[in-house]
Amino acid sequence: MRTSLQKLAASMAAAVCFAAAAPAAMAQGQPQRGGTVIAALDPGAISSFNTHLTSLTSMLFMADVWADGLMTYDRHGKRLPRLATEWTISPDGKVYTFKLRQNVKWSDGQPFTSADVLFTLNNFAKYNTYLGKLLPIVDKAEAPDPYTFVVTLKEPLTATLDLFDKEVFPIMPKHVYEGSADVATHPANRAPVGLGPFKFQSWDSGRSITFVRNPFYWEAPKPYLDSVVFALIPNPQQRLNAMMRGEIQWFRPEAAQVLAAREGEKSGGYKVLRIENNAPERAVVDFNMRKAPFNNLKVRQALFQAIDRKRVVADVYQGLAETAKNAIPNQFTNLYDPSVDYDKLYPYDPKKAGALLDEAGYPMKDGKRMTIELTYITRPPYDAVAKVVQSNWNAVGVDVKMAGLDPQIWTDKVYKQNAFDTSVISLTGRTNPVLGVDRSYICNTGNLPFVNPTGYCNPEMDKAVNTAATVPLDKQRAAYKVYAEIVARDLNQITLASQQMHEAVSTRLQGLDAQFDFSFNTHPNWAEAWFAKK
């Protein structure tokens, strides 16, 4: 891999050095054109660039480069207009009207209009993990003129604007997909036409994916770079090594790598940035409640209480995380109620866990109570979380068979076939419970990836989810407390820890304050960055 990456870096050297040869008349602080950013990604399970069809992290990183949407957020979480210049909400909270930016073109030169936004909602939202709550309450969606998009809901949903940000709802080109028998298998999902600062050029399988400057980008003269190349490096340590050697300009270190990455930044070649207002990223364990022993609440409570979550924080995340307190992430400061606290309700207590297993009918026999399978993706942090869980459960007499799998095989096993006992994953909360938290607890009769695979289906919980999402803002905290209490009582899923997020970027790049002015699930789109001349 090192040889391959060095060849890739060398092949890009001329493009990068173009920035150094910029005219002397250009001031050091003025953006200069030219050069290539090489960003390292884990290539695992890359099959589609269309993030309506997948929420895997690597595809989200790339989508920021080639796609765009109606709005985004600054580093403080404030909404910023993108392709929508403004939006209004009717007094009854049911009608959302978006005014769109004019004279915008797709990366193939075709005009962007409200018909594209309408087409995206009508054709892609049904595949989108995060839009499951919105679609059933859409009364109608309209494009009354080329620059107006209107959505009318059957009932209010306070998180509606969050569902139309550019990360959740990247806009897709009607003129490319229209007439396709199946938009989910359209070739454009692997060679996208977009509205972002860069356009897709090539995919060298197993090696790199290249995007070049979009000549039709609406924020001209941005982007300043010629191209962005995603180097596909499956091993986390190799990604860190490549950053330390200056072979790449960006990567996101795994939680366990952050301290080493910070040590390496002393060389001055790069810096590690903490994303202060990150979307919740939380390690969880799902139980398959369709079968014994996981249909027994005492077993689920015991397995939760047997896990040393502080050890998860220390060993897996190197202290750069905190134990999760309840189902609602504390990043949602207006919704989170600290009175529901897993640290108090289910403190680490192996003796109590053993007693609960005895009560549930699983006494210790010959040093073992039961055998269960723990399924996880063989990548950080899932593998490290799974090892801690295995160790803790072994200590109370639960024999754990580890099933580490490739991401796609794991997805099929857990979400499509429901052929698992327990499963570890890290789930993103995005900007609101409606987007990333509700999906873990609402009744699910389908097989969408990353949507409640546990078989838990409780009308009381579904009602609490709906109430919390629709009540007026001043009543939401109380409604989400009820939501958290039901989850804490029923435990179809246990939440272990919430991690901090960091990204490493080369100090050769300028404009980074503007480039990293984002929060939640946004990542660099490289429209603001540029190389200063040497």
Summary of the structure (lengths in Angstrom):
residues: 534
radius of gyration: 23.8
end to end distance: 29.4
largest distance: 81.0
contacts: 1829
relative contact order: 0.16
helix: 34%
strand: 22%
